[in-house]
Amino acid sequence: MSVSVEEVDRIWKEADCLWTEQQIERAIESVAQQIEIDLADKDPLVLVVMKGGMMFGARLTMRLRFPLELDYVHVTRYGMKTSGAELDWKVPPQHSIENRHVLVVDDILDEGQTLYKVLESCREQGVASVRCAVLVDKVHDRKFKADFKADYTCLEVVDRYVFGYGMDYKGYLRNADGVYAVKGM
């Protein structure tokens, strides 16, 4: 999927800001406090889902004031498309997750299939427990599993194409300092 820099620039300039950097940071701080209550005494391994979870993962883990190990996974169902079916494990965890308390951190819970499969894979590898934190949960009725929810959610977004704070528009705009919705999408 080819995209021009001019298109990306236009998308960003015309986008609607759903959540500002300050609002996002307050929400992350609130979630971090809850995670601290739940995991501070568990020596957790935090698994950040790349690439989207990178920004949120960094902001979140810097607020967790207890010992933890940090790792990442790179999985995708989409590649550079907007949908896909099979989970592609580009990079598995480098740490053993067996008998560990694992916190999976991702950017968005949209339909939830990718995150659900990552959590299932962790369970299959014998974790002591696994939880997940997402920056945003997209509100709609197309969830992979109707009752699937993240353990920790910072913000909700409307059912539009969103980018920023790690989420991308055709590979770009992950660096946007807020959460934006593409105009008309």
Backbone as CSV, one residue per row, in Angstrom:
resi,resn,N_x,N_y,N_z,CA_x,CA_y,CA_z,C_x,C_y,C_z
1,MET,0.856,-1.158,0.000,0.000,0.000,0.000,0.907,1.226,0.000
2,SER,0.940,1.915,-1.084,1.785,3.092,-1.215,1.006,4.329,-0.780
3,VAL,1.700,5.201,-0.086,1.083,6.431,0.393,2.107,7.547,0.236
4,SER,1.652,8.703,-0.160,2.558,9.830,-0.331,2.663,10.625,0.968
5,VAL,3.785,11.292,1.134,3.978,12.141,2.299,2.940,13.257,2.304
6,GLU,2.553,13.725,1.130,1.534,14.768,1.033,0.192,14.267,1.581
7,GLU,-0.165,13.024,1.248,-1.412,12.451,1.769,-1.359,12.341,3.283
8,VAL,-0.253,11.843,3.802,-0.100,11.688,5.243,-0.208,13.046,5.935
9,ASP,0.456,14.045,5.392,0.412,15.396,5.959,-1.015,15.940,5.955
10,ARG,-1.741,15.719,4.861,-3.134,16.179,4.760,-4.012,15.465,5.787
11,ILE,-3.833,14.156,5.919,-4.615,13.370,6.877,-4.437,13.924,8.284
12,TRP,-3.180,14.195,8.656,-2.902,14.692,10.002,-3.507,16.078,10.215
13,LYS,-3.359,16.947,9.235,-3.877,18.314,9.369,-5.400,18.350,9.454
14,GLU,-6.065,17.422,8.786,-7.529,17.419,8.762,-8.157,16.560,9.861
15,ALA,-7.359,15.786,10.566,-7.876,14.820,11.540,-8.518,15.523,12.739
16,ASP,-9.434,14.795,13.361,-10.071,15.260,14.590,-9.296,14.708,15.782
17,CYS,-8.898,15.586,16.690,-8.202,15.138,17.903,-9.250,14.603,18.877
18,LEU,-9.139,13.317,19.200,-10.069,12.688,20.138,-9.563,12.806,21.572
19,TRP,-8.252,12.658,21.750,-7.635,12.729,23.070,-6.308,13.474,22.946
20,THR,-6.109,14.465,23.791,-4.862,15.235,23.784,-3.779,14.484,24.552
21,GLU,-2.556,14.930,24.379,-1.436,14.320,25.097,-1.657,14.379,26.605
22,GLN,-2.132,15.496,27.107,-2.359,15.637,28.544,-3.434,14.668,29.042
23,GLN,-4.505,14.518,28.295,-5.559,13.575,28.678,-5.046,12.143,28.663
24,ILE,-4.251,11.829,27.659,-3.683,10.475,27.546,-2.754,10.196,28.720
25,GLU,-1.905,11.142,29.033,-0.952,10.946,30.128,-1.669,10.749,31.462
26,ARG,-2.738,11.481,31.702,-3.514,11.293,32.935,-4.134,9.890,32.975
27,ALA,-4.641,9.440,31.838,-5.246,8.106,31.774,-4.194,7.016,31.996
28,ILE,-3.019,7.197,31.429,-1.941,6.219,31.629,-1.538,6.172,33.098
29,GLU,-1.441,7.320,33.736,-1.082,7.366,35.159,-2.114,6.610,35.994
30,SER,-3.380,6.775,35.690,-4.442,6.084,36.417,-4.324,4.568,36.252
31,VAL,-4.098,4.115,35.027,-3.943,2.678,34.771,-2.684,2.148,35.462
32,ALA,-1.606,2.914,35.428,-0.363,2.493,36.080,-0.587,2.268,37.574
33,GLN,-1.367,3.129,38.204,-1.648,2.965,39.630,-2.387,1.659,39.896
34,GLN,-3.334,1.311,39.026,-4.065,0.051,39.203,-3.144,-1.152,38.973
35,ILE,-2.300,-1.069,37.954,-1.358,-2.165,37.687,-0.410,-2.332,38.867
36,GLU,0.026,-1.238,39.449,0.912,-1.302,40.604,0.257,-2.059,41.756
37,ILE,-1.006,-1.789,42.003,-1.748,-2.498,43.050,-1.792,-3.993,42.745
38,ASP,-2.026,-4.339,41.494,-2.217,-5.736,41.105,-0.922,-6.525,40.927
39,LEU,0.158,-5.881,40.487,1.340,-6.641,40.067,2.643,-6.297,40.785
40,ALA,2.665,-5.311,41.651,3.924,-4.850,42.254,4.691,-5.954,42.972
41,ASP,4.000,-6.900,43.545,4.675,-7.962,44.300,4.826,-9.265,43.505
42,LYS,4.650,-9.192,42.183,4.619,-10.416,41.377,5.817,-10.594,40.439
43,ASP,6.804,-9.704,40.477,7.955,-9.791,39.572,7.494,-10.031,38.125
44,PRO,6.683,-9.116,37.588,6.098,-9.361,36.266,7.079,-9.168,35.107
45,LEU,6.716,-9.795,34.017,7.364,-9.574,32.726,6.365,-8.786,31.884
46,VAL,6.769,-7.618,31.427,5.919,-6.790,30.582,6.294,-7.062,29.134
47,LEU,5.329,-7.512,28.348,5.530,-7.794,26.924,4.826,-6.719,26.114
48,VAL,5.592,-5.893,25.440,5.032,-4.838,24.603,4.843,-5.395,23.199
49,VAL,3.665,-5.202,22.641,3.366,-5.657,21.283,3.803,-4.564,20.306
50,MET,4.757,-4.895,19.463,5.290,-3.951,18.482,4.442,-3.962,17.229
51,LYS,4.435,-2.914,16.511,5.058,-1.643,16.733,4.138,-0.718,17.492
52,GLY,2.850,-0.986,17.409,1.873,-0.070,17.981,1.999,0.171,19.463
53,GLY,2.375,-0.837,20.239,2.449,-0.695,21.681,3.688,0.017,22.189
54,MET,4.594,0.369,21.291,5.871,0.952,21.699,5.705,2.237,22.508
55,MET,4.941,3.186,22.006,4.790,4.475,22.686,4.083,4.301,24.035
56,PHE,2.963,3.615,24.018,2.214,3.377,25.246,3.041,2.559,26.224
57,GLY,3.714,1.530,25.738,4.540,0.695,26.599,5.611,1.495,27.320
58,ALA,6.258,2.397,26.604,7.293,3.231,27.222,6.694,4.147,28.270
59,ARG,5.610,4.810,27.928,4.971,5.748,28.866,4.455,5.017,30.110
60,LEU,3.891,3.847,29.903,3.332,3.081,31.018,4.425,2.541,31.927
61,THR,5.419,1.866,31.366,6.422,1.218,32.214,7.245,2.230,33.005
62,MET,7.415,3.433,32.493,8.147,4.448,33.246,7.383,4.883,34.496
63,ARG,6.103,4.599,34.556,5.282,4.958,35.717,5.140,3.800,36.713
64,LEU,5.588,2.622,36.338,5.475,1.465,37.219,6.685,1.449,38.143
65,ARG,6.459,1.768,39.394,7.542,1.956,40.352,7.772,0.704,41.186
66,PHE,8.086,-0.380,40.475,8.416,-1.645,41.123,9.263,-2.452,40.134
67,PRO,9.992,-3.451,40.632,10.842,-4.248,39.741,10.003,-5.022,38.716
68,LEU,10.443,-4.963,37.471,9.802,-5.711,36.393,10.843,-5.978,35.311
69,GLU,10.570,-6.948,34.493,11.395,-7.170,33.309,10.582,-6.730,32.108
70,LEU,11.276,-6.258,31.107,10.629,-5.722,29.917,11.084,-6.512,28.696
71,ASP,10.140,-6.882,27.865,10.421,-7.617,26.642,9.415,-7.148,25.602
72,TYR,9.511,-7.688,24.418,8.551,-7.324,23.384,8.285,-8.516,22.488
73,VAL,7.167,-8.429,21.799,6.832,-9.369,20.740,6.442,-8.535,19.531
74,HIS,6.661,-9.104,18.382,6.202,-8.441,17.161,5.327,-9.450,16.439
75,VAL,4.044,-9.195,16.502,3.056,-10.036,15.832,2.178,-9.141,14.984
76,THR,1.665,-9.713,13.933,0.759,-8.928,13.096,-0.235,-9.855,12.420
77,ARG,-1.389,-9.307,12.174,-2.360,-9.955,11.307,-2.556,-9.106,10.072
78,TYR,-2.082,-7.871,10.130,-2.405,-6.907,9.099,-1.283,-6.643,8.109
79,GLY,-0.023,-6.617,8.580,1.042,-6.127,7.715,0.766,-4.657,7.463
80,MET,0.695,-4.268,6.205,0.389,-2.871,5.870,-1.058,-2.734,5.400
81,LYS,-1.887,-3.752,5.683,-3.292,-3.706,5.311,-4.127,-3.329,6.531
82,THR,-5.424,-3.210,6.351,-6.296,-2.856,7.470,-7.027,-4.060,8.045
83,SER,-6.818,-5.243,7.466,-7.412,-6.447,8.029,-6.578,-7.654,7.643
84,GLY,-6.775,-8.749,8.358,-6.050,-9.977,8.083,-6.547,-11.068,9.002
85,ALA,-6.115,-12.292,8.759,-6.644,-13.404,9.528,-5.570,-14.127,10.343
86,GLU,-4.505,-14.564,9.713,-3.489,-15.369,10.382,-2.539,-14.513,11.199
87,LEU,-2.183,-15.012,12.374,-1.223,-14.326,13.223,0.182,-14.661,12.747
88,ASP,0.976,-13.649,12.482,2.351,-13.811,12.022,3.276,-13.366,13.152
89,TRP,3.997,-14.340,13.762,4.930,-14.039,14.848,6.267,-13.646,14.236
90,LYS,6.506,-12.359,14.122,7.768,-11.880,13.576,8.889,-12.002,14.607
91,VAL,8.587,-11.707,15.874,9.559,-11.843,16.969,8.825,-12.373,18.193
92,PRO,9.173,-13.575,18.662,8.570,-14.098,19.892,9.261,-13.475,21.111
93,PRO,8.732,-13.691,22.316,9.402,-13.159,23.513,10.817,-13.730,23.637
94,GLN,11.735,-12.920,24.086,13.111,-13.376,24.296,13.275,-14.024,25.674
95,HIS,12.445,-13.628,26.635,12.456,-14.208,27.979,11.511,-15.406,28.009
96,SER,11.823,-16.366,28.846,10.878,-17.451,29.090,9.698,-16.861,29.862
97,ILE,8.507,-17.221,29.460,7.325,-16.710,30.170,6.692,-17.775,31.061
98,GLU,7.250,-18.968,31.041,6.721,-20.044,31.861,6.786,-19.663,33.340
99,ASN,5.672,-19.844,34.035,5.527,-19.548,35.462,5.727,-18.072,35.812
100,ARG,5.635,-17.186,34.822,5.776,-15.747,35.066,4.403,-15.085,35.069
101,HIS,4.318,-13.972,35.761,3.149,-13.105,35.685,3.439,-12.138,34.545
102,VAL,2.624,-12.177,33.515,2.888,-11.438,32.282,1.831,-10.357,32.085
103,LEU,2.309,-9.172,31.722,1.431,-8.073,31.336,1.717,-7.766,29.869
104,VAL,0.733,-7.997,29.015,0.853,-7.697,27.590,0.332,-6.283,27.374
105,VAL,1.127,-5.455,26.694,0.792,-4.049,26.480,0.649,-3.804,24.987
106,ASP,-0.501,-3.263,24.572,-0.749,-2.992,23.158,-1.416,-1.629,23.001
107,ASP,-1.430,-1.158,21.772,-1.970,0.172,21.512,-3.485,0.210,21.507
108,ILE,-4.122,-0.751,20.831,-5.563,-0.659,20.616,-6.227,-2.030,20.689
109,LEU,-7.390,-2.041,21.282,-8.271,-3.204,21.223,-9.371,-2.828,20.246
110,ASP,-9.232,-3.323,19.025,-10.223,-3.037,17.991,-11.160,-4.232,17.947
111,GLU,-10.961,-5.139,17.027,-11.765,-6.364,17.032,-11.244,-7.343,18.072
112,GLY,-9.956,-7.260,18.402,-9.400,-8.036,19.499,-8.781,-9.363,19.137
113,GLN,-8.819,-9.744,17.888,-8.321,-11.067,17.517,-6.822,-11.222,17.769
114,THR,-6.032,-10.240,17.409,-4.579,-10.336,17.607,-4.249,-10.423,19.090
115,LEU,-4.783,-9.516,19.882,-4.494,-9.506,21.310,-4.979,-10.794,21.972
116,TYR,-6.143,-11.255,21.609,-6.683,-12.500,22.157,-5.734,-13.664,21.876
117,LYS,-5.233,-13.739,20.648,-4.332,-14.837,20.279,-2.982,-14.731,20.993
118,VAL,-2.504,-13.529,21.219,-1.263,-13.353,21.979,-1.464,-13.849,23.406
119,LEU,-2.579,-13.487,24.019,-2.863,-13.932,25.380,-3.012,-15.453,25.447
120,GLU,-3.687,-16.033,24.473,-3.835,-17.489,24.414,-2.476,-18.166,24.284
121,SER,-1.608,-17.618,23.459,-0.266,-18.168,23.295,0.496,-18.127,24.617
122,CYS,0.367,-17.047,25.351,1.012,-16.951,26.665,0.499,-18.041,27.596
123,ARG,-0.806,-18.239,27.615,-1.393,-19.279,28.477,-0.879,-20.656,28.086
124,GLU,-0.774,-20.906,26.788,-0.265,-22.195,26.301,1.185,-22.432,26.702
125,GLN,1.928,-21.351,26.936,3.330,-21.475,27.336,3.494,-21.563,28.850
126,GLY,2.394,-21.665,29.585,2.442,-21.943,31.013,2.721,-20.766,31.924
127,VAL,2.170,-19.598,31.593,2.356,-18.440,32.469,1.637,-18.665,33.797
128,ALA,2.113,-17.992,34.841,1.408,-18.033,36.120,0.111,-17.239,36.007
129,SER,0.179,-16.113,35.308,-1.005,-15.318,35.004,-0.670,-14.414,33.830
130,VAL,-1.696,-13.978,33.132,-1.493,-13.036,32.034,-2.620,-12.021,32.050
131,ARG,-2.232,-10.769,31.928,-3.177,-9.660,31.857,-2.771,-8.799,30.678
132,CYS,-3.685,-7.912,30.276,-3.346,-7.027,29.163,-3.797,-5.606,29.452
133,ALA,-3.008,-4.682,28.916,-3.307,-3.259,29.031,-3.302,-2.673,27.633
134,VAL,-4.303,-1.853,27.337,-4.367,-1.186,26.039,-4.542,0.313,26.255
135,LEU,-3.988,1.059,25.324,-4.163,2.503,25.373,-5.611,2.862,25.069
136,VAL,-6.150,2.295,23.989,-7.532,2.602,23.620,-8.319,1.340,23.295
137,ASP,-9.594,1.405,23.595,-10.558,0.366,23.218,-11.529,1.039,22.256
138,LYS,-11.623,0.485,21.054,-12.541,1.042,20.056,-13.940,0.487,20.315
139,VAL,-14.895,1.384,20.474,-16.258,1.001,20.822,-17.052,0.674,19.554
140,HIS,-17.420,-0.596,19.425,-18.260,-1.078,18.329,-18.725,-2.492,18.672
141,ASP,-19.523,-3.090,17.809,-20.055,-4.424,18.082,-19.415,-5.511,17.227
142,ARG,-18.185,-5.301,16.743,-17.504,-6.283,15.904,-16.364,-6.997,16.628
143,LYS,-16.392,-7.058,17.943,-15.321,-7.715,18.690,-15.239,-9.185,18.302
144,PHE,-14.025,-9.689,18.287,-13.741,-11.095,17.968,-14.512,-12.020,18.909
145,LYS,-14.503,-11.687,20.163,-15.281,-12.400,21.188,-16.079,-11.325,21.923
146,ALA,-17.362,-11.495,21.993,-18.236,-10.458,22.550,-17.847,-10.041,23.963
147,ASP,-17.371,-10.979,24.776,-17.051,-10.668,26.174,-15.567,-10.372,26.399
148,PHE,-14.769,-10.265,25.347,-13.338,-10.018,25.498,-13.066,-8.546,25.773
149,LYS,-12.404,-8.293,26.881,-12.038,-6.932,27.275,-10.610,-6.959,27.796
150,ALA,-9.952,-5.821,27.696,-8.625,-5.692,28.293,-8.781,-5.585,29.807
151,ASP,-7.773,-6.030,30.525,-7.787,-5.900,31.978,-7.641,-4.440,32.390
152,TYR,-6.877,-3.689,31.579,-6.640,-2.274,31.847,-6.808,-1.505,30.537
153,THR,-7.684,-0.528,30.553,-7.924,0.318,29.381,-7.790,1.770,29.788
154,CYS,-6.970,2.501,29.054,-6.804,3.927,29.360,-7.981,4.745,28.861
155,LEU,-8.340,4.565,27.582,-9.347,5.423,26.954,-10.208,4.626,25.985
156,GLU,-11.368,5.139,25.697,-12.212,4.570,24.636,-12.231,5.535,23.466
157,VAL,-12.371,4.971,22.260,-12.490,5.798,21.055,-13.686,5.326,20.249
158,VAL,-14.202,6.259,19.463,-15.316,5.949,18.581,-14.839,5.041,17.460
159,ASP,-15.774,4.468,16.749,-15.472,3.524,15.676,-15.066,4.265,14.406
160,ARG,-13.860,4.802,14.434,-13.277,5.491,13.287,-11.836,5.044,13.150
161,TYR,-11.214,5.365,12.034,-9.806,5.050,11.805,-8.987,6.017,12.654
162,VAL,-8.279,5.498,13.652,-7.529,6.343,14.570,-6.031,6.140,14.413
163,PHE,-5.287,7.179,14.762,-3.823,7.111,14.720,-3.249,7.993,15.812
164,GLY,-1.954,7.816,16.039,-1.223,8.601,17.031,-0.899,7.791,18.262
165,TYR,0.094,8.236,19.006,0.521,7.578,20.237,0.832,6.104,20.015
166,GLY,1.384,5.793,18.868,1.758,4.423,18.538,0.905,3.811,17.442
167,MET,-0.330,4.235,17.324,-1.211,3.711,16.272,-0.880,4.429,14.966
168,ASP,-0.972,3.704,13.868,-0.502,4.290,12.613,-1.598,4.525,11.585
169,TYR,-1.267,5.387,10.649,-2.036,5.559,9.417,-1.118,5.121,8.289
170,LYS,-1.358,3.923,7.754,-0.573,3.366,6.645,0.924,3.412,6.928
171,GLY,1.290,3.100,8.170,2.691,3.046,8.566,3.242,4.359,9.093
172,TYR,2.505,5.427,8.979,2.926,6.751,9.422,2.116,7.209,10.628
173,LEU,2.533,8.315,11.199,1.815,9.075,12.230,1.743,8.400,13.593
174,ARG,2.540,7.359,13.814,2.616,6.761,15.152,3.108,7.802,16.157
175,ASN,3.868,8.783,15.658,4.481,9.791,16.503,3.564,10.967,16.832
176,ALA,2.344,10.960,16.365,1.415,12.045,16.696,1.223,12.093,18.205
177,ASP,1.178,13.283,18.760,1.175,13.470,20.207,-0.210,13.420,20.853
178,GLY,-1.152,12.843,20.178,-2.496,12.642,20.700,-3.113,11.463,19.962
179,VAL,-4.377,11.212,20.218,-5.107,10.199,19.455,-6.045,10.952,18.531
180,TYR,-5.900,10.693,17.248,-6.642,11.405,16.213,-7.493,10.438,15.410
181,ALA,-8.588,10.949,14.867,-9.444,10.172,13.971,-9.377,10.812,12.584
182,VAL,-9.205,9.955,11.595,-9.150,10.430,10.207,-10.503,11.005,9.832
183,LYS,-10.491,12.177,9.244,-11.719,12.844,8.825,-12.463,11.951,7.826
184,GLY,-13.745,11.726,8.088,-14.570,10.934,7.182,-14.387,9.437,7.260
185,MET,-13.551,8.960,8.181,-13.328,7.504,8.303,-13.597,7.070,9.733
